[in-house]
Amino acid sequence: MIELEGVPELIDPVMVAAFEGWNDAGDAASTAVGHLDREWKGEVFAALDAEDYYDFQVNRPTVFLDNGVRKITWPTTRLSVVRVGGDKPRDLVLVRGIEPSMRWRSFCNELLGFAHELGVEMVVILGALLGDTPHTRPVPVSGVTSDPDLARTMDLEETRYEGPTGIVGILQEACTHAGVPAVSLWAAVPHYVSQPPNPKATLALLNRLEDLIGLRIPLGELPEDARAWQLGVDQLAAEDSEVAEYVQTLEEARDTAELPEASGEAIAREFERYLRRREPGAGPGPGVATEGGDSPFLLDPGSGRTRPPKPEQPGPESVPGSEPAQGSEPVPGSEPVPGSGAEETSGETPEADSADGNPPGEDPEGPEGPEGGPGK
C-alpha cells in the first residue's frame, strides 16, 4: 500500500514523466520536466528505492560535501507535485529519473500505484530521438497513444509499432493495460548535433505539452537559449562545407514534405498559442504557481563538429518531418543520448560516451532504434 501523507488533494492532476538514457536524445525530455519542476517550484514527495531498480556499476552514486559533511546521492526516480494557479487551476505530478536497469514491470507498477492514489487523470510521457531533421526548422514533435479513443478525441496518432522499446514504451503500455489514459510526446533531435543540451527540442516539447493539457507554461529563458543554440550550430555548419551542404539537403526534404501542413493546422496551433500568451487581465493566469506554505508536501528523505554516423531512426509515420537514416531499420524507439555520464545511464540501454554518438561497443547500424511513440 502506498501512503501519501502530507500530499494535499490534487485538482485534475496530470502525471508528466521523462527518463534520462535511451529515450532522451540531447537530454531534451528530462530537461523539459526539470524546467517544469524549477519554474513551478515542485515539492518532492517520494523517491523510488534505488536498490530495487538500478545497477550501481552502471549508474554510479555521487559523493558531495554539504557543510563539510560527506553525503551520497543515489541514482533514482523522484516524484514531485506542482500546484498551478489561475482561472483554471490544475496540479501536475512530475516524474523525473533514470531509465531503470532492472525490474521494469515492478518499476511501472509502482509509478501507477502513485498515479492511482493521487487520482491522476492522464499520464504524459516525454521522449526525444535522433532524426534526419535540420536544426534550422521547427523541431518535429509527435503525439502518439495506443488508445484508439484517445487518439480520436485528442487528435493524436495511434501507434502501430512493433520492435525493441525503452522504458517510455513499457510505461505507456502499463498505463493502457491499467486503464489510465496515456500519451507520449516525442521530439526529433538532429542527429548531426546530438550533444546535450538542446533547448530548442526542450522548448518544442513544452509547447506541445502546453497544447495537450491546456496550461500556460512559463518558458523563462528557454526561447532565448533556443535561439542562441541555433545561432551556434549555424556558425559551426558554416565553417564546414560538407555539413552545410548536408543541412541544405535536409531543409529541402523537410520543406517539401511539410508544405501542405504549413498552410493548415500547424499555423492555427501557433496562432492560438500566440493569442493565449497575449490574453490581458488574466492576473497570474494558468501556469503561475501559487506560493506560500499552504501545500505541505512530504519531502524526499534522501534527497568537433564531426558529423556522427546516422543512427537508426523511426518510421516516417512516427515523427512528422523526421525520415529514417540511411542504412538503418525504421524501428521507432528511444535513442542513446551522447554526452551523458555513466551515472545517467541505465544498465540495459547504455548511453553513448563515444565521440561518434553511439554507445560503446554498439554498432550504429544495430537493431535498436529510436522509438516513435508510446506503447511500443
C-alpha positions in Angstrom: 0.0 0.0 0.0 1.3 3.4 -1.0 0.7 6.1 1.7 1.0 9.7 0.7 0.7 11.6 4.0 1.3 15.3 3.6 0.2 15.4 0.0 -3.0 17.5 -0.4 -5.9 16.5 -2.6 -5.0 17.4 -6.1 -7.0 19.2 -8.7 -7.4 17.4 -12.1 -3.9 16.0 -11.8 -1.8 15.0 -14.8 1.4 13.0 -14.4 4.3 14.1 -16.7 7.3 11.8 -16.8 10.7 11.7 -18.5 13.7 9.4 -18.1 17.3 10.0 -18.8 19.0 7.5 -21.1 17.9 5.7 -24.2 14.7 7.7 -24.6 16.3 11.2 -24.1 18.3 12.4 -27.1 20.0 15.6 -26.3 18.6 15.4 -22.7 15.6 17.2 -24.2 12.8 15.3 -22.4 14.4 15.2 -18.9 15.3 18.9 -19.2 11.7 19.7 -20.0 10.4 18.0 -16.8 13.2 19.7 -14.9 12.1 23.0 -16.3 8.5 22.5 -15.0 9.8 21.5 -11.6 12.0 24.5 -11.4 9.6 27.1 -12.7 6.7 25.9 -10.6 8.8 25.1 -7.5 7.9 21.4 -7.3 7.9 19.7 -3.9 9.4 16.2 -3.9 7.1 13.8 -2.0 8.6 10.4 -2.9 11.7 8.7 -4.4 11.8 5.1 -5.5 14.2 2.8 -3.8 17.4 2.9 -5.9 18.4 -0.6 -4.8 15.3 -2.1 -6.5 15.9 -0.8 -10.0 19.5 0.4 -10.6 22.8 -1.3 -11.3 25.2 1.0 -9.4 28.2 -0.2 -11.5 26.4 1.4 -14.5 24.5 4.3 -12.7 27.0 5.2 -10.1 26.1 7.2 -7.0 27.9 10.5 -6.4 29.6 11.8 -3.3 29.4 15.5 -2.3 30.3 17.8 0.6 27.5 19.5 2.5 28.9 22.0 5.0 32.0 19.7 5.4 29.9 16.6 5.7 30.2 13.9 3.0 26.9 12.8 1.6 25.8 10.4 -1.2 23.3 11.0 -3.9 21.9 7.7 -5.3 20.6 7.4 -8.9 16.8 7.1 -8.7 13.4 8.4 -9.8 11.7 11.1 -7.9 8.1 12.3 -7.9 7.1 15.9 -7.1 3.9 17.9 -7.2 3.3 21.4 -8.5 0.2 23.4 -7.9 -0.7 25.6 -10.8 -2.9 28.6 -10.1 -5.0 30.8 -12.3 -8.6 30.8 -13.6 -8.4 27.0 -14.2 -6.1 25.6 -11.6 -4.6 22.2 -12.2 -1.9 20.1 -10.5 0.9 18.2 -12.1 2.7 15.2 -10.7 6.2 15.3 -12.2 8.3 12.1 -12.6 11.9 12.5 -13.4 14.6 9.9 -13.2 16.9 7.5 -15.0 15.8 4.6 -17.1 15.9 1.6 -14.7 18.5 -1.2 -15.1 16.1 -4.0 -14.0 12.6 -4.9 -12.9 10.8 -2.7 -15.3 7.4 -4.2 -14.7 7.7 -3.5 -10.9 9.0 0.0 -11.7 6.0 0.8 -13.8 3.6 -0.8 -11.3 5.0 1.4 -8.5 4.5 4.6 -10.6 1.0 3.5 -11.4 0.3 3.0 -7.7 1.2 6.6 -7.1 -0.9 7.7 -10.0 -3.9 5.7 -8.6 -3.6 7.1 -5.1 -3.2 10.7 -6.4 -6.2 10.4 -8.8 -4.1 11.1 -11.9 -6.4 11.6 -14.9 -3.8 11.2 -17.6 -0.1 10.3 -18.0 2.1 12.2 -20.5 5.5 10.7 -21.1 8.1 12.8 -22.8 10.8 11.4 -25.1 13.4 12.5 -27.6 15.0 10.6 -30.5 17.7 11.3 -33.1 16.3 12.1 -36.6 17.1 13.3 -40.1 15.8 16.8 -39.3 17.6 20.1 -39.9 18.3 22.3 -36.9 17.1 25.3 -38.9 13.5 24.2 -39.0 10.9 23.8 -36.2 11.5 20.7 -34.1 9.0 17.9 -35.1 7.0 16.7 -32.1 4.7 13.8 -32.5 1.9 12.9 -30.0 1.1 9.2 -30.0 -1.1 6.8 -28.0 -2.1 3.2 -28.1 -5.7 4.1 -27.1 -7.9 4.5 -30.2 -10.5 6.6 -28.4 -7.8 8.9 -27.0 -6.3 9.2 -30.5 -9.6 10.4 -31.9 -10.6 12.8 -29.2 -7.1 14.4 -28.8 -6.0 14.4 -32.4 -3.1 12.0 -31.8 -1.5 9.3 -33.8 -2.3 5.7 -32.9 0.9 3.7 -32.7 1.3 0.5 -34.7 4.9 0.0 -33.7 6.4 -3.5 -33.2 10.0 -4.0 -32.1 12.5 -3.1 -29.3 11.4 -0.5 -26.8 12.6 1.5 -23.8 11.0 2.5 -20.5 8.8 5.0 -22.2 7.2 2.3 -24.3 6.8 0.0 -21.3 5.2 2.6 -19.1 2.9 3.6 -21.9 1.6 0.0 -22.3 1.4 -0.4 -18.5 -0.9 2.6 -18.3 -3.0 1.3 -21.2 -3.5 -2.1 -19.5 -4.3 -0.4 -16.2 -7.0 1.8 -17.9 -5.1 5.0 -17.4 -5.1 7.4 -20.4 -1.5 7.8 -21.6 0.2 9.9 -24.3 3.8 10.0 -25.4 5.3 13.2 -26.9 8.4 12.7 -29.0 10.8 15.4 -30.2 13.2 14.7 -33.1 16.7 16.0 -32.4 19.1 16.5 -35.4 21.5 13.5 -35.3 24.4 15.6 -36.5 24.2 17.9 -33.5 23.0 15.5 -30.8 25.1 16.6 -27.8 23.1 17.9 -24.9 21.7 20.3 -24.1 19.2 21.0 -26.9 17.0 23.9 -25.6 15.2 24.1 -29.0 13.9 20.5 -28.6 13.0 21.1 -25.0 11.0 24.2 -25.9 9.2 22.2 -28.6 8.2 19.5 -26.1 6.9 22.1 -23.7 4.9 23.9 -26.4 3.2 20.7 -27.4 2.6 19.7 -23.7 1.0 23.1 -23.2 -1.4 22.5 -26.1 -2.2 19.0 -24.8 -3.0 19.7 -21.2 -4.3 23.3 -21.6 -1.9 25.0 -19.3 0.2 28.1 -20.0 3.7 27.0 -19.2 6.2 29.7 -18.1 9.1 29.4 -20.5 11.7 31.6 -18.8 14.9 31.9 -20.7 14.2 28.9 -22.9 13.3 30.8 -26.1 16.5 32.9 -25.9 18.5 29.8 -25.2 17.0 28.1 -28.2 17.9 31.0 -30.5 21.4 31.1 -29.1 21.7 27.3 -29.7 20.6 27.6 -33.3 23.0 30.5 -34.0 25.8 28.5 -32.6 25.0 25.5 -34.8 24.6 27.8 -37.8 28.2 29.1 -37.2 29.6 25.6 -36.9 27.8 24.4 -40.0 29.0 27.4 -42.0 32.6 26.5 -41.2 32.2 23.0 -42.8 31.1 22.9 -46.4 30.1 19.2 -46.1 27.9 19.8 -43.1 26.4 23.0 -44.7 25.5 21.0 -47.9 24.0 18.2 -45.8 21.9 20.6 -43.8 20.6 22.2 -47.0 19.6 18.8 -48.3 17.6 18.1 -45.1 16.0 21.5 -45.3 14.8 20.9 -48.9 13.4 17.5 -48.0 11.7 18.8 -44.9 10.2 21.8 -46.7 8.8 19.6 -49.5 7.4 17.1 -47.1 5.6 19.6 -44.9 4.4 22.1 -47.4 0.8 21.1 -47.1 0.9 21.3 -43.3 2.5 24.7 -43.3 -0.8 26.2 -44.5 -3.1 24.3 -42.2 -3.2 23.1 -38.6 0.4 23.9 -37.8 -0.2 27.7 -38.4 -3.5 27.5 -36.5 -1.9 25.9 -33.4 0.9 28.5 -33.4 -1.6 31.4 -33.7 -3.7 30.0 -30.9 -0.7 29.8 -28.6 0.3 33.3 -29.5 -3.2 34.6 -28.5 -3.2 32.7 -25.2 0.1 34.3 -24.2 -1.3 37.8 -25.0 -4.6 37.5 -23.1 -4.9 40.6 -20.9 -6.4 40.9 -17.4 -5.8 37.3 -16.5 -3.8 38.1 -13.4 -1.1 35.5 -13.0 -3.1 33.2 -15.2 -2.6 29.5 -15.8 1.0 28.5 -15.5 1.8 30.6 -12.4 2.5 28.6 -9.3 0.9 29.6 -6.1 3.3 30.3 -3.3 3.1 30.1 0.4 3.1 27.3 3.0 -0.4 26.0 2.4 0.7 22.9 0.5 2.5 20.7 3.0 4.1 18.2 0.7 6.1 15.3 2.2 9.7 15.9 1.2 12.1 13.2 -0.1 14.1 12.0 2.9 17.3 11.2 0.9 17.0 13.6 -1.1 34.4 19.0 -33.4 32.0 19.4 -35.4 32.4 15.9 -36.7 29.2 14.5 -38.1 28.5 11.2 -36.4 27.2 8.1 -38.3 23.5 8.2 -38.8 21.7 6.2 -36.1 18.6 4.0 -36.5 15.5 6.1 -36.9 11.8 5.8 -36.5 9.5 5.3 -39.4 8.2 8.5 -41.1 4.8 7.8 -39.6 6.1 8.2 -36.1 7.6 11.7 -36.1 6.4 14.1 -38.9 9.3 15.6 -40.7 11.8 13.1 -39.5 12.9 10.5 -42.0 14.8 7.3 -41.3 18.6 7.4 -41.6 20.2 5.5 -44.4 21.3 2.0 -43.6 19.1 1.6 -40.6 15.9 -0.1 -39.9 12.8 2.0 -39.4 12.4 0.9 -35.8 10.7 3.5 -33.6 12.4 3.6 -30.2 14.5 5.6 -27.9 17.9 6.8 -28.8 21.1 6.7 -26.7 22.0 10.2 -25.5 25.5 11.2 -26.5 27.5 13.1 -23.9 25.7 11.7 -20.8 27.7 10.5 -17.9 27.8 6.9 -16.6 25.7 8.0 -13.6 22.9 8.8 -16.0 23.0 5.5 -17.9 20.7 2.5 -17.4 22.1 -0.9 -17.3 20.1 -2.4 -20.1 20.3 0.5 -22.5 23.8 2.0 -22.3 24.2 5.6 -23.3 26.7 7.0 -25.7 30.1 8.1 -24.3 32.0 8.0 -27.6 32.6 10.9 -29.9 30.6 9.3 -32.8 27.4 9.5 -30.7 26.9 5.7 -30.4 27.1 3.6 -27.2 30.5 1.9 -26.5 30.7 -1.4 -28.3 27.5 -0.9 -30.2 27.3 -0.8 -34.0 25.3 2.3 -35.1 23.6 0.1 -37.6 22.4 -2.3 -34.9 18.8 -3.4 -34.3 17.9 -0.8 -31.7 16.4 2.4 -32.9 14.6 5.4 -31.5 11.0 4.9 -30.6 8.3 6.8 -32.4 5.7 6.7 -29.7 4.1 5.1 -26.8 3.3 1.6 -26.0 6.0 0.1 -28.3 
